[in-house]
Amino acid sequence: MSVAVETFGFFMAALGLLMLGVTLPNSYWRVSTVHGSVITTNTIFENLWFSCATDSLGVYSCREFPSLLALSGYLQACRALMITAIFLGFLGLFLGMVGLRCINIGGMELSRKAKLAATAGVLHILAGNWGKVVGVPCVVCVWGGGGFPGFPVLSSLPLPVRVSPSP
């Protein structure tokens, strides 16, 4: 494999890790709106860490989820998968950087660098798949009330207003 292909793969993996990291603090994982009149319109938006509410004047208040153990198991699993995916992505990025042929660290032979690069690729594939696991089932099923083919409808969740995953 040429050095250019290796470098391109490394930068694509770094871009994927950056995009995975950007999704974690995004506030709009769940958005719900209660429409009354123009004065009483409220919007509630949540992510894995906190919940915020705004009114029609633009005033908003946020609160962090009070306890990790008080949250549902699905939300705890989503948090754990996202953190694990980011950790695996950073580990893969480090191993990929060491495994590049254009970087000389300690005079490693090429076969050992190839094994490091392959391990980094596997870690990035795992991180990307775990990020997809969080992005689709957790957002659509846990907060969207079900409706994604192949995943159960979670009717036990209280959904007082229409909830849809944000684009």
N, C-alpha and C positions, 0 to 999 in steps of 0.2 A: 504494500500500500504506500502511496506517495505521501510525502510530508504535507503537501497541500490538502489532501483528503483528510489526513489526521487533524490538521489544524482547523479545517472547516467543521469537522465533527465535534471537536472540542468547543468551538464557539457556538455551535448549535445547541450543545448540551448546556452550556452556560446560559444561553438565552432561554432555554426551557426552564432552568432552575430559577432564573429571574422572574419569569412569568408565574411560576408556581409560588414564589415568594410574594408577588404582588397580590395574588388572590387571597392570601391569608388575612391581611388587615382590612380588606374591602368590607365596607359597612353594609352593602346591599345584597346580602345573601338571601334574605327574606324581606319582602316589601309588602305591606298591606295598607290599604287606605280606607278610611271611613268617610264617606261623603255625606255631609248634611247640607247645610246652606253654605254660602261662600265663607261665612265667618266660622263655621264649626267643622271645617274639613281637617282631619287629622291623618297623619302618615306615620306608620311605625316601621322602622327598618332595623334588622338584626344581622349579626354575623355570629361566629363561633364564640365570641368573647363578651359581647355586650349587646344591649338593646337600647334604641333611641326612639324618641317620639317628637314629631314636629307638629305645629298647628299652622293655620292658614296665614299667620303673621310672620312665619319663618323662625319663630322661637323654638328651640329644641333642647331637650334634656336627655342625657344618657345615663345608664346605670350598667355597671358590670354585673355579670351573673354572680350571685352571692357565694355560691359554694359549688365546687366541682362535683361533689357527691349528690347534690340536689338536682343536678341536670339528668335528663334522660340518658339511657345507655347509648342510644344512637348518636346523640350529640357528643358524648364523651368519646365514642369510637371515631367520629369525624375529626375531632381535635387531635386524637392520638395518631390517626393516619396522616393528617397534614403535617404534623411535627416530624413524624418519622420519615415522610417523603422528603421534606426539606433537609433533614439530617443526612439521609442517603444521597441526596443530590450534592450536598457539600462534600461528602466523603468521595463520591464519584468524581467530582470536579478536581479534588486534590489528587486522587490517583491518576486521573486522566492527564493532569498537568505533569506529574512525574513520569508518566508513560509516554509522553510525546518524544519523538525522535530528535526534535530540534532543541530539546532541553537536556543538558548534561548535568546530572547530579550523581556524584560519586563514581562515575565511570561505569555505569551499568551496561551489561551486554544487551543486544537487541532482543533476544528471546525473552528476557525478563521484562523488558519494557513492553513487549507485545502482550505478555500476560497481564501486566498492570493495566494496559489500555483496554483489554477485553473485560477485565473485572470492572473497570470504570464504566464501560458500556452497559454491562449487566445491571450495575447499581442505578444508572440513569434510567434504564428501562423500568426497573422496579419502582423508582421514585415517580416516574411519569404515570405508570399504571395506578399507583396508590393515590396520586393526585386526581386521576379520573374517577376512581372509586369514590372519593369524597365529593367531587364535583357533580356527579350525576345522581347516585342514589341518595346521598344525604340531603342535597338541596331539593330534588324533585319529590322524594318519598317522605322524608321526615318533615320538611317544611311545606311541601306542596300538597300534602294530603294524599299522596299516591298518584296513580295515573300513568306511571312509566311502565311500559310492557315488561313483564318478567319480574316485577317487584311488587310486594304486597301493598295493599291499601292500608294505611295505618289509621284506622277509624277511631282508635282510642285516644288520639291526640286532640286536645281541644282547639278548634279553629273557629273562633267566633266571627271572623271576617274572611272574605275571599283572599287567599294568599297565592301569589304566583312568583316563581323565581325571576329575579331581575335579569335583563339581558346582559 
